[in-house]
Amino acid sequence: MKIIVNGEALEIRAPTLAALLEELGKGDAKVATSVNEAFVSKTQRADHTLHEGDRVEILAPRQGG
Amino acid sequence: MPTFYSTEVTSRLMLGTAQYPSPAILADAFRRSGAGIATVSVRREAGGDQAGQDFWALIRDLGVAVLPNTAGCYSAREAVTTAQMARELFDTNWIKLEVIGHADTLQPDPFGLVDAAAKLTEDGFEVFPYCTEDLVLCERLVEVGCKVLMPWGAPIGTGLGLNNIYGLRSLRAHFPDIPLVVDAGLGLPSHAAQAMEMGYDAVLLNTAVAKAGNPVAMARAFALAVEAGALAAGADPMDARDMAAPSTPVFGKAIL
């Protein structure tokens, strides 16, 4: 299915948010996630089913002022 | 030292982590400044890069408290979601709440700020609102649960210093028991000293150090200025006056 990850269209196989992170090689990375502008916690990722057109954000620690 | 929520901080200098020439210079600047709190953000990682993971390892090694921000958010909804992501990522209830109202000045949107602060406080966050020196706005922020206020000195990244001395002084007088931090707009150590002399509890800056020709030396200069200003505030400064008053005794002067 096609979804948007960090603003880019991606064709993915993963059925859940947790599986998506594994598919993208970020299974162990320190990241936070949202789907369709709503926060999805780490503990919810395995149960969060992805749907066609979902907008996923995967964010990491970065420099800030 | 001031207490932010229930945490007594180790320094009155809070330092941002962006725009340094290199990670090594960032780390040196922090060590020389003695800053006890580092502001950080949450952002996308490009492609398969590990920049965020490397950055996190660097910050962890500094051994400072982390204050995540919601920089770049233009709505309360966006800021709340960003704060939720930051809380999980950095494992802290602290959030430097930015709800920006105008792209040219990066000034806070006071309405969105109060809205987001209320929602986040309700959700257990300890909110450090980046606000203006507007007294009514600050009263609203306190009413919704903020126990720290962070008025700007001047727009972010300008280095103009304290643009509204009267407003900042009024705020200090009105909120004697709430920790006040001047956040944004400082360009020189003298600006930081001035804020401390006015009785502010701390200052938060980034660009003035990171974009200096020698960030490490500038970090140290800010640390000394903050210490000098805080010492002066505690020493009860003299009142300024319009007319001259001789310091050398008049009595005993020879008539020549």
Chai-1 contact restraints between the chains, C-beta under 6 A:
chainA,res_idxA,chainB,res_idxB,connection_type,confidence,min_distance_angstrom,max_distance_angstrom,comment,restraint_id
A,N6,B,R44,contact,1.0,0.0,6.0,A-B,restraint_1
A,K30,B,W56,contact,1.0,0.0,6.0,A-B,restraint_2
A,A32,B,M85,contact,1.0,0.0,6.0,A-B,restraint_3
A,A32,B,E88,contact,1.0,0.0,6.0,A-B,restraint_4
A,A32,B,L89,contact,1.0,0.0,6.0,A-B,restraint_5
A,S34,B,T81,contact,1.0,0.0,6.0,A-B,restraint_6
A,F39,B,T81,contact,1.0,0.0,6.0,A-B,restraint_7
A,F39,B,Q84,contact,1.0,0.0,6.0,A-B,restraint_8
A,F39,B,M85,contact,1.0,0.0,6.0,A-B,restraint_9
A,S41,B,E88,contact,1.0,0.0,6.0,A-B,restraint_10
A,L59,B,V42,contact,1.0,0.0,6.0,A-B,restraint_11
A,L59,B,M85,contact,1.0,0.0,6.0,A-B,restraint_12
A,A60,B,E45,contact,1.0,0.0,6.0,A-B,restraint_13
A,A60,B,G52,contact,1.0,0.0,6.0,A-B,restraint_14
A,P61,B,V40,contact,1.0,0.0,6.0,A-B,restraint_15
A,P61,B,G52,contact,1.0,0.0,6.0,A-B,restraint_16
A,P61,B,F55,contact,1.0,0.0,6.0,A-B,restraint_17
A,P61,B,W56,contact,1.0,0.0,6.0,A-B,restraint_18
A,P61,B,L89,contact,1.0,0.0,6.0,A-B,restraint_19
A,R62,B,S41,contact,1.0,0.0,6.0,A-B,restraint_20
A,R62,B,R43,contact,1.0,0.0,6.0,A-B,restraint_21
A,R62,B,G52,contact,1.0,0.0,6.0,A-B,restraint_22
A,Q63,B,T17,contact,1.0,0.0,6.0,A-B,restraint_23
A,Q63,B,A18,contact,1.0,0.0,6.0,A-B,restraint_24
A,G64,B,A18,contact,1.0,0.0,6.0,A-B,restraint_25
A,G64,B,T39,contact,1.0,0.0,6.0,A-B,restraint_26
A,G64,B,V40,contact,1.0,0.0,6.0,A-B,restraint_27
A,G64,B,S41,contact,1.0,0.0,6.0,A-B,restraint_28
A,G64,B,N69,contact,1.0,0.0,6.0,A-B,restraint_29
A,G64,B,A71,contact,1.0,0.0,6.0,A-B,restraint_30
A,G65,B,G16,contact,1.0,0.0,6.0,A-B,restraint_31
A,G65,B,A18,contact,1.0,0.0,6.0,A-B,restraint_32
A,G65,B,T39,contact,1.0,0.0,6.0,A-B,restraint_33
A,G65,B,N206,contact,1.0,0.0,6.0,A-B,restraint_34
